[in-house]
Amino acid sequence: MWSIVGLINGFLPKICRLSGVAILGPVGNFWWSGLPANVSMEAWNVQVAQDKWAVGVAHHAPWLTYWWNTQKLFPASSVIAFNPAIMSRADMAIIPSFAYRTHAVIYACVSFRFFCCWDLGWDGMHVDRSRSLSLHNCVDCLQHQVRQQGEYESLHRDMMVGFGKWSWSPVELEDPFPGGEGKVHLWHGAEDLIVPVGMSRYIAESLPWVRYHELPTAGHLFPMAPGMADVIVKSLLLGDE
């Protein structure tokens, strides 16, 4: 996401004209330059133990990332392994509605199978069988969309790039709209257990041109909450006023 912001003044003006950008719960790299150690450590400790291992492997030994996430000796990335522990209470409350909104499954940056587990009654979430069958049908039809480039490129290499060694950091970015013709909005749920909010907070504090929106009771799936898409688009087009 932050890479696209860096391209706005370069490549993008040649193909389109933007009036603003909305970034929603972006993944952060714990090793970005310019991040204070306490900010990185606080965010690091939000992760479940298996993600600390998986992310550490992706950064320090990227050539082992695929093996780590496919072997059976140790827990793999919780996103890839479908561990429900990374979903907040707010996320759990949103998930049942996915059975009625087939388009919502496309958003599943976590995993399609993840939602099936809850829909079948995990963690006390009980729904009728017709609902779970509806979601399973969505999964069968749409699962390939998340892995269009293949499982390695879409999942494992994505981790290697996201948590690898970057030559730049978001805190070094310049305002992509220096003339005020657009705004960059950053949204993050304070209860996000998949992407810790701490790094977004610090980046927003470091970049005065970013309009930061922190949702105090929201998790990672807040864009799928009823009415939230309208709120985000309205803020993007009309401003916070």
Summary of the structure (lengths in Angstrom):
residues: 241
radius of gyration: 18.5
end to end distance: 25.2
largest distance: 54.7
contacts: 713
relative contact order: 0.19
helix: 54%
strand: 7%
